[in-house]
């Protein structure tokens, strides 16, 4: 590129470079990377299969795919002895069952986590594993130990492969406002929580948001879910520029949202590839989802907010130093994720991300982005700080 290149020529060059990269990825990894392979049988699926054949006394167990209300009614009909029996026999099924009371899910996942911890402990001494394999088993064992700490509320857990997990901060059953953090690539059991770069991982993101929401509106009971209960793309490869992982994740997210207890409004905070997932699932969101806020988004698979076909308000933010701004916003066949959500033509309400510092800093305390997320999550729209290019982002809104 020369100093005389126009912005249009630069955009076209970036698009061609992106397509070239994708072409290389496809020719070196094969189209099967996009198409995917049959997934391995999950311990959760095996537990669900056992549940479907189970009985409690003379009664068959209701299908785990029954309506949330039917499942709630079933669990409420049990006595304590029956509850304990089901938790012991079907811990992973109950722990991941949308519609089961959340307190039972927490208890069931503690049982499942303890079983998984013991399995990884045995693997750390398994002579059939390499030293690398034993080390990896030790890392997973320590993660399970962390998740077993008494104060933690684990809403979903699957130990298969890289693993899936979701955690609740606050009282989900009594909450007046619920927020769900949907993270992006390279999210799994081991990256669910970090000591370094704490606020770039789902646990730190959700904790920071929960604290900020309580500071923004102390009189409102809030709960935040760190939702890593989908298989995210690994790295910036073919999976990251296609929608397969997002489609599977959107189905899982919507199943959770439809089964949440109570009637509290829900806000989604979708970061990076998580915003692709939220875009794919937007047209199926339950009506209680009032807001979708995306940060560091590579696109939402549509050309504008109207294409999302949702009644939720859509917000977007991006830090000036976020490398995602250099990604060409296009969709060609199944590749790419569409228009830039912070462009004026997209139609989202654009908010400030001042001090966010790059792609993974949007939930860092003290940033405009986190303050805006807390305002959106609590319905405190008068405190939202608009982006400079969209000074009217609060127009038509009053505090909820």
N, C-alpha and C positions, 0 to 999 in steps of 0.2 A: 504494500500500500504506500502511496506517495502522499506528501503533504497537501496535495491538491484534491485528494479524494473527498467527495461530498458525503454527508451523513447517510444518504440513500445508498451510495456505493459501499460504504463501510458496513451497513446493515446487510446488504446482499452478500458481501464477502464473508461476514460472520455466518450467515445462513449456509453458504456453500461449504465453509469449513466444518460446520456442525454435521452436515449431511455426509461429508467425507469421513469424519470420525465414526459416524454410525455405520457407514458402509464397511469400514475396516473392521469394526466390532462384529458385524454380522458375518463377514467372510472369514474371520478368524475363529469365531465361537460357534458359528453355524446357526441356521434358522431355528434349530431346536431350542436355543436359548430363549427365543421369543415365545415359541409355542409352549415350552415347559414340558416337564415329564410328570408322570403319575407320582403324586405325593406319597411318601411313606405313611404307613398306618400310624396314627397318633395315639399315644396313651389315653388322651381325652376321648377320642373316637371309640377306642376299645371299652372304656368305662361307660360311655353312652350306650354301646351295643349291649353290654351286660345289664344296664339299667332297663333297657327295653324288654328284656326277658325276665326281669325280676318281679317279685311280689312282696307285699307287706301283709302278713297274715294270709287271709283268703283273697285279698284284693290285688289285681295286677297294678303295677306302677303306671302312672300316666306317661304318655310319650314325652320325652324331653323337648319335643317341638310343639307341645301344646301351648295354648295362649298363656301369656303371663298371668292372667287372672285365674285360670284353671290351676296352674301350678301353685300360685299363692294359696288358693283354697285348699289344695291337697296338703301342702306342708302345714298349714294351720290346723288341719284335722288330726295331726299326729301328736302322740304323747312323747314325753322326753325319752323314754326307752326306745321307741320307734325311730325317733330322730337320730339317736346315737348309733343305732344299728345301720341306718342308711348311710350315715357319714362314714362309718368304718368300711362298709362294703363298696360304696360308690363315691369316694371322696372327690375324684377328678370330675365326675359327672355333675355332682351337686355344686362343686366349686365353680363350674363354668356354665351353669344352667341359668339362662335368662328367664327370670320369673321366680326363681327361688329367692326366699328372703335374704337380704344382703348379709345379715349377721350369720346365717347358716353358711353362706358362701365363704365368709371369712374363716369360719371354723373348719370347713371342709378343706380349704386350701392350706391351712396350717397342717392338717393331717397329710395331705399330698406332698407338701414341701418337706416335711420331716422324712417321709419315705424316699423322696428324691435325694435328700441330703445323705441319707445312709447309703443309697446306691452309689453316689459319687465318692463317698468315703471309701467304699470297697474298691472302686476303680482306681483310687490313688495308689493302691498297693497291688494292683493286678499285674502280674509279670508279663502277661500277654500284650500289654500296652507299652508303647515307647515312652521314653522319659517326657517327651512333649505331650503325649496323650495323658500321662499321669498328672502332669502339671495342669493341663486343661481341666481335668476332673477336679483337681484341687481348687481351681478358680471357681468352677461351678458350685462346688460344695460350700465355699465361703459366701457366694452370692445367696445360696439358699439359706444359710445361717443368718445373713443380714435380713432377708425377707421374713424370717421367723421371729424377729425381735418382737416383744410383747405388744408394742404400741401400733404395729403395722396392720393395715386392713387390706388384704389382698383379694381383689374382686375377681380375678381370672388368673389361671396359671396352667401352662402347658410346657413340660420339660423337653419335648421332642426337638432334636436338632438345636438350632440357635435359641429356641424357646420363645414363648409369648407370656406377657404378664400385664396386669393392670392393678393399680393401687388407688385407694381413696384417701383423701385428706379432708377431714371434717366429718360431720354426721350426714350421710347421704339420705337417710330416711326423714330427717327433720329439716333438711335444707330448704331455704326459701329461694335460693339461686344455685344452679349447678353449672359448673364449667368443666369441659373435657379438653385436655391437651392431647393433640394428635401429632406425634413426631414424624420425622422423615427417615432417610436412608440410614443403614447401619445401626438400627435399633433392635436390640435383642436382650436376653436375660443379663448378659455381662455388661452391656452398655446402658442398661436401664437406669443405673445410678453411677455417678462418678465423684471421686474426691477432687481431682483436678478438673478444671473447667466444669464445675458443678452445675451451672445453670444452662449447660448445653445438653444435658441428659434429662429424660422425662421426669424423674423424681425431683430434681432441682427446679425444673421449670414449673412443675405443679406446686411445689412448696412455696416458691417465690410468688406465684400467682395467688395462692390461698392467703398468704400474709398480706399481700398488697390489697386484695379484696376486703379483708377485714379492716385494714387501715382506711380504705376509701369509704366504707359503709359499715361502721362498727355495730350498728343496730340490726344488721341483716345476717341471718344464718346462711353460711355458704359452704359448699363442698366442691372440691376439685378432684377430678379423676385423671391420673397419669395413665393414658391408655396406649399401651404398646402390645395390644392383643391382636396384632396382625403380623404377617411375615413381610418385613420391609425389604426393599432392594439392598443388595450388598455392594457398596461402592457406587461410583458413577459409571455404571456399565449399561448394557442393553435394557435390563429391567428398570433402570432409573429413567429411561427415555420412552418407555412404553407404559401402558395402563394396567397390565395384568395384575400386578401386586395391589394396585389401588382398587381395582374392581373387587377382588377378593376381600380386601380390607373394608371397603365401603359396605359390603353385605354384612360383615361382622359388626361394624360400628352401628349400623342401623338396627340390627337385632338387639344390641345392648340398649340403645336409646329408647326403643319401643317398650322395653321391659323395666326401665328405671322406676323406682317407687315414687309415689306422690305425683304432684302436678306442677312442681316448680319449673320455671323457665330454664332453658338450657342454652348455653353459649359454647360454640366450638372454637378452639384456638389451634389452627392447623399450620404447622411449620414445614417449609421446604416440600419434600415429596408428600408429606401429610396433607398439603393443600390440594394436591392432585386427587388424593383419596376423598377429601371433602367435596371437591368439585364433582367427582364421579357419582357420589352418593347423595348429592344435594336434592335431587328431585324426589327422593324417597324418604326424606327426613320427616319425622313426626312433627306435628304442628307446634309442639312445645319448644322446638328449637327456634329461638328468636334471632340469633346472631351467629354469623360465621366470620371469624377474623383470620386472615392469612398473612403470614410473614415469610419473607425470603422465598416467595413462590416462583416455581418455574412455569406456572400456568395451571389452570383448572379444567383443561380439556374443552373449553368453550371460548367463543370470541367476545362475549360480554356477559354481564350479570344476568340479563334476561334469558340467556341460554342455560343457566343453571336450573331454571324452572322451580324456584323455591320462594316461599314467602318470607324467609329469613332475611334480615339486613346483612349485607356483605361489606366487610371492612378489609382494607389492605394496607400493608406498610412494608417498606424496605429501607434498610440503612444504605447510605451513600457508598460505604465501603464493602458492601455485600457483593461477592464475586458472581452471584446468580444474575446480576444485572447484565452480564456479558453473554449469557446464554441466549441464543436466538429464540424468540418467542414465536413458534410456528407449530403447525401440525400437518404432517405429510403422511397420509395413510395412517398407520398405527404409531408413527414416530413423532415425538414432540408433544407438548402439552398445551399448545394454543397461545392465545393472547396474553400479554403482560397485565396482571391484575392491578398494577399501580399506574397503568396508562389511563389518560383521561377518557379515552373512548371505551374502556372496559365498563365503567360505570360504578365501581365500588367507592365507598366512602374512604378516602385516603387519610391516614393519621400519621403523626410524627413518630419517627424512630430515633430521634436525637440521642446520642451517646451509646447506641446499641453496639457499635464496633464489630462489623462484619456479619457473617452468615449465621453464627450460632449465639449471638449475644442479645437476642430480643427479650429474653426473660431475666436479664441481669437487673438486680435492684438498682434504682436510681435512673433507669432509662425511661425516656418518654414512652417507648413501646410497652413496657410492663405497666406503667401508669395508665396507659390507654386501655390495655387489656383488662385491668382491674375495673376501670370505669364501665367498659362494655359488659363485663361479666356481672356487674351489680346493677346495671341499668342506670348508672349515674352519668348520663350523657352530657350534662353541662360541664363536667370536668375533663372531657375528651380534648386533647390537643391535636388540632388538625395539621396535616402536612401543609407546607407553604404553597404547594401547587393546588391545594384544595381547601381554601379557607372556609368553605361552606359545608364541611363534612357533617356538621351537626344539624343542618337545616331540617326543620320539620320534626325534630325530636324533642320530647320532654322526658324528664327522669321517670323511670318506671317505679 
